[in-house]
Amino acid sequence: MIQFFATQHSQRTASLMVFVASSLWGLLWVPMRLTESMGVAPLWVQFWFTTMPALFLACLCLRSTLRERENWTIYLMSGMCIGMGYTLYAVGLLVGSVSKTTVLFYLTPIWSTLLGMVFLAERPSLRRWGAIAMATLGCCLVMQINPVEMRLAPVDMLGLLSGVFWGMGTVVLRRYPDIDYRNATFAQYLSGTLITAVAILFLAEEAPELLATGKAATMGAVFGILVFMSSFLMIIRIMQYMSPGRVGILMLSEALVAVISAMIFLGETLSMAQWIGVTVILTAGVVVALTDDVVAEAETS
């Protein structure tokens, strides 16, 4: 399994892997809200969903991370950025609107592309800009948000800033593609745990009862490690050799799954405009994956 993650796949195969792995993250809100219903405050839910994977990865990666002193700065930068992005996003799913938090996070392709232009000297094609426009329009349709009249409440900043921090972290990983992706993932989960712990202390969030704590830790271990950490490892590895803007667009599959899972578990229905948005997002992902793959093959031939 580790060897499969470590292999640098073709752009087309890697694109499919990102799309599938991100789709799993579209279900993140389900176990987290279920844990919250057990009497666990949102910040404590996030704490256990990052702490359990961090402890697991510490057993595998702590020694190798400590040995790589030359990469500590890289791990710290990417870890703090993506750890902050993940924390803000997860808390936003718990305390704010799932739909609005998701759509604001998925402005990530815009931040990633702009940062990639500045720090990686990337030159996005017209197709890339078109795919970004399509993806953004699709998100607005799916989440029923009018970008012209949209107002940001304080809680909505969680979704917006999560996308900004995530975009910064992806650019760092793309800038240093030779670092160990497992150590980078460990740094991100460790950073997320520390950030959440600081927020709990700062806000004086009362700890849940012992039984609820045990349930939260178990949920964090089962879902945080087996499902979300595994897919996260896959995405982080692919970020090392794929354009951050492209990764951000393909990760829009998470928004699609979030909508569909809400239909199944919450009985929500999609309007015609929302189904059009689903189609637009899928089309944008397919276009950018196939066209960029052709370009990559042409450059190497």
C-alpha positions as MATLAB code, in Angstrom:
seq = 'MIQFFATQHSQRTASLMVFVASSLWGLLWVPMRLTESMGVAPLWVQFWFTTMPALFLACLCLRSTLRERENWTIYLMSGMCIGMGYTLYAVGLLVGSVSKTTVLFYLTPIWSTLLGMVFLAERPSLRRWGAIAMATLGCCLVMQINPVEMRLAPVDMLGLLSGVFWGMGTVVLRRYPDIDYRNATFAQYLSGTLITAVAILFLAEEAPELLATGKAATMGAVFGILVFMSSFLMIIRIMQYMSPGRVGILMLSEALVAVISAMIFLGETLSMAQWIGVTVILTAGVVVALTDDVVAEAETS';
ca = [
       0.000    0.000    0.000;
       2.805    2.424    0.943;
       4.577    1.582   -2.309;
       1.398    2.374   -4.253;
       1.187    5.807   -2.590;
       4.896    6.488   -3.127;
       4.830    5.746   -6.865;
       4.583    8.771   -9.140;
       1.609    7.919  -11.318;
       0.692    9.379  -14.683;
      -1.213   12.645  -14.666;
      -4.417   10.899  -15.730;
      -4.168    8.179  -13.066;
      -3.201   10.674  -10.375;
      -6.120   12.879  -11.347;
      -8.522    9.983  -10.873;
      -6.956    9.173   -7.490;
      -7.390   12.757   -6.288;
     -10.979   12.785   -7.505;
     -11.847    9.548   -5.654;
      -9.932   10.416   -2.473;
     -11.539   13.842   -2.323;
     -14.941   12.253   -2.770;
     -14.427   10.425    0.530;
     -13.832   13.778    2.194;
     -17.286   14.823    1.046;
     -18.565   12.533    3.820;
     -16.398   14.125    6.523;
     -19.325   16.028    8.002;
     -21.277   12.812    8.687;
     -19.065   11.178   11.366;
     -18.082   14.568   12.770;
     -21.678   15.671   13.300;
     -22.521   12.226   14.635;
     -19.721   12.628   17.178;
     -20.998   16.083   18.081;
     -24.444   14.584   18.748;
     -22.828   12.392   21.419;
     -22.306   15.473   23.566;
     -18.916   16.578   22.238;
     -18.261   20.266   21.480;
     -17.137   21.089   17.895;
     -13.550   21.957   18.820;
     -13.195   18.710   20.763;
     -14.579   16.781   17.780;
     -11.904   18.322   15.585;
      -9.275   17.661   18.266;
      -9.893   13.911   18.261;
     -10.231   13.690   14.489;
      -6.715   15.145   14.162;
      -5.099   13.742   17.315;
      -5.766   10.062   16.615;
      -4.222   10.164   13.098;
      -1.344   12.270   14.483;
      -0.607    9.615   17.122;
      -0.767    6.864   14.507;
       1.581    8.719   12.167;
       3.931    9.540   15.059;
       4.562    5.812   15.486;
       5.539    5.573   11.816;
       7.163    8.906   11.029;
       8.482   10.603   14.189;
      12.035    9.236   13.958;
      12.428    9.922   10.252;
      10.979   13.418   10.670;
      13.413   14.227   13.463;
      16.326   12.991   11.332;
      15.467   15.293    8.437;
      16.560   18.537   10.066;
      17.180   20.139    6.692;
      13.453   19.793    5.915;
      12.041   20.959    9.243;
      11.243   24.418    7.872;
       9.369   22.918    4.922;
       7.409   20.556    7.150;
       6.606   23.417    9.492;
       5.398   25.751    6.717;
       3.283   23.171    4.884;
       2.088   21.624    8.144;
       0.926   24.889    9.680;
      -0.772   26.068    6.472;
      -2.639   22.861    5.662;
      -3.210   22.100    9.347;
      -4.794   25.523    9.784;
      -6.839   25.090    6.614;
      -8.142   21.693    7.708;
      -8.973   22.938   11.202;
     -10.888   25.985    9.986;
     -12.761   23.909    7.424;
     -13.759   21.153    9.864;
     -14.922   23.608   12.526;
     -16.857   25.510    9.851;
     -18.694   22.296    8.922;
     -19.710   21.880   12.556;
     -20.663   25.411   13.613;
     -21.661   27.007   10.310;
     -23.483   26.133    7.129;
     -22.094   22.993    5.483;
     -23.020   24.320    2.044;
     -21.517   27.779    2.421;
     -18.386   26.510    4.198;
     -17.834   24.029    1.388;
     -18.304   26.489   -1.457;
     -16.052   29.083    0.164;
     -13.349   26.473    0.725;
     -13.579   25.478   -2.906;
     -12.461   28.841   -4.074;
      -9.111   27.099   -3.407;
      -8.330   26.640   -7.142;
      -8.263   30.421   -7.481;
      -5.838   30.927   -4.578;
      -3.702   27.941   -5.629;
      -3.413   29.124   -9.216;
      -2.561   32.705   -8.230;
       0.019   31.562   -5.664;
       1.432   29.101   -8.192;
       1.931   31.970  -10.640;
       3.815   34.025   -8.034;
       5.938   31.383   -6.306;
       6.209   28.588   -8.892;
       6.304   30.693  -12.068;
       3.379   28.702  -13.464;
       1.567   29.999  -16.503;
      -2.045   28.789  -16.438;
      -3.525   28.130  -19.856;
      -6.791   29.574  -21.076;
      -8.300   26.134  -20.502;
      -7.209   26.276  -16.850;
      -8.775   29.695  -16.340;
     -11.893   28.471  -18.095;
     -12.046   25.395  -15.844;
     -11.641   27.593  -12.769;
     -14.500   29.803  -13.937;
     -16.663   26.757  -14.619;
     -15.845   25.202  -11.247;
     -16.621   28.402   -9.363;
     -19.902   28.843  -11.246;
     -20.792   25.213  -10.598;
     -20.179   25.580   -6.869;
     -22.376   28.658   -6.731;
     -25.173   26.803   -8.521;
     -24.901   23.688   -6.355;
     -24.797   25.665   -3.108;
     -27.443   28.137   -4.363;
     -25.225   31.122   -3.710;
     -25.338   34.338   -5.718;
     -21.695   35.550   -5.804;
     -22.796   39.126   -6.515;
     -25.061   39.390   -3.482;
     -23.175   37.025   -1.153;
     -22.623   38.364    2.370;
     -19.987   36.891    4.661;
     -21.013   36.407    8.265;
     -18.145   35.998   10.767;
     -18.597   32.217   10.758;
     -18.323   32.191    6.947;
     -14.720   33.376    7.256;
     -13.878   29.863    8.463;
     -14.639   28.498    4.998;
     -12.971   31.339    3.118;
      -9.742   31.338    5.153;
      -9.540   27.548    5.125;
      -9.251   27.657    1.332;
      -6.582   30.370    1.465;
      -4.427   28.443    3.945;
      -4.902   25.191    2.036;
      -3.796   26.891   -1.173;
      -0.666   28.192    0.545;
       0.181   24.718    1.821;
      -0.221   23.079   -1.584;
       2.149   25.581   -3.156;
       4.794   24.807   -0.508;
       4.495   21.080   -1.233;
       4.725   21.671   -4.974;
       7.806   23.876   -4.459;
       9.605   21.060   -2.623;
       8.480   17.841   -4.352;
      11.270   15.637   -2.941;
      10.301   15.743    0.740;
       8.760   12.654    2.325;
       4.993   12.959    1.930;
       4.423   10.771    5.007;
       6.437   13.120    7.196;
       4.626   16.075    5.628;
       1.259   14.506    6.443;
       2.394   13.827   10.015;
       3.422   17.479   10.351;
       0.026   18.599    9.070;
      -1.950   16.452   11.494;
       0.349   17.417   14.363;
      -0.059   21.089   13.464;
      -3.830   20.682   13.272;
      -3.856   19.080   16.720;
      -1.747   21.870   18.236;
      -3.825   24.603   16.584;
      -7.052   23.039   17.868;
      -5.586   22.576   21.357;
      -4.588   26.250   21.471;
      -8.100   27.258   20.387;
      -9.618   25.052   23.112;
      -7.405   26.642   25.763;
      -7.933   30.167   24.454;
     -11.725   29.783   24.341;
     -11.779   27.780   27.602;
     -13.824   25.044   25.918;
     -14.961   22.614   28.605;
     -13.910   19.004   28.063;
     -16.712   16.494   27.431;
     -17.586   13.763   29.911;
     -15.334   10.716   30.061;
     -17.765    8.458   28.187;
     -18.268   11.041   25.438;
     -14.505   11.534   25.233;
     -14.012    7.809   24.727;
     -16.602    7.750   21.961;
     -15.018   10.784   20.259;
     -11.563    9.197   20.409;
     -12.949    5.984   18.920;
     -14.688    7.857   16.105;
     -11.476    9.773   15.463;
      -9.516    6.537   15.251;
     -11.948    4.632   13.029;
     -12.878    7.390   10.598;
      -9.928    9.754   11.065;
      -7.277    7.083   10.465;
      -8.820    4.392    8.287;
     -10.799    6.626    5.933;
      -9.728   10.253    5.914;
      -6.024    9.967    6.788;
      -5.478    7.327    4.093;
      -7.120    9.457    1.418;
      -5.279   12.525    2.729;
      -1.927   10.726    2.377;
      -2.778    9.975   -1.226;
      -3.651   13.589   -1.993;
      -0.548   14.983   -0.262;
       1.717   12.649   -2.237;
       0.121   13.653   -5.538;
       0.428   17.340   -4.632;
       4.194   16.876   -4.869;
       4.137   16.327   -8.621;
       0.852   17.835   -9.799;
      -0.042   21.507  -10.219;
      -1.792   22.860   -7.091;
      -4.411   24.589   -9.231;
      -5.260   21.310  -10.933;
      -5.411   19.446   -7.611;
      -7.750   22.102   -6.268;
     -10.111   21.709   -9.224;
     -10.192   17.904   -8.983;
     -10.895   18.129   -5.276;
     -14.242   19.688   -6.157;
     -15.567   16.128   -6.148;
     -15.820   16.583   -2.379;
     -18.499   19.232   -2.885;
     -20.464   16.885   -5.133;
     -20.399   14.044   -2.614;
     -21.342   16.435    0.192;
     -24.488   17.402   -1.724;
     -25.392   13.828   -2.642;
     -24.786   12.550    0.908;
     -27.018   15.327    2.231;
     -29.750   14.071   -0.115;
     -29.380   10.521    1.211;
     -28.970   11.199    4.930;
     -30.928   14.421    5.320;
     -33.570   13.978    2.636;
     -32.511   17.105    0.747;
     -33.372   17.451   -2.940;
     -31.563   19.207   -5.768;
     -33.182   21.794   -7.977;
     -32.591   21.904  -11.723;
     -30.042   24.709  -11.230;
     -28.140   22.569   -8.712;
     -28.035   19.604  -11.070;
     -26.666   21.929  -13.746;
     -23.999   22.964  -11.228;
     -23.097   19.314  -10.596;
     -22.682   18.790  -14.330;
     -20.563   21.938  -14.707;
     -18.216   20.895  -11.874;
     -17.780   17.392  -13.254;
     -17.125   18.799  -16.721;
     -14.509   21.206  -15.358;
     -12.693   18.367  -13.596;
     -12.704   16.150  -16.672;
     -11.563   18.963  -18.975;
      -8.625   20.012  -16.827;
      -7.541   16.416  -16.208;
      -7.592   15.353  -19.849;
      -6.200   18.540  -21.412;
      -3.371   18.896  -18.871;
      -2.450   15.246  -19.402;
      -2.101   15.859  -23.124;
       0.080   18.892  -22.469;
       2.287   16.960  -20.037;
       2.791   14.148  -22.553;
       3.654   16.647  -25.292;
       6.270   18.335  -23.097;
       7.996   15.050  -22.283;
       7.993   13.750  -25.882;
];
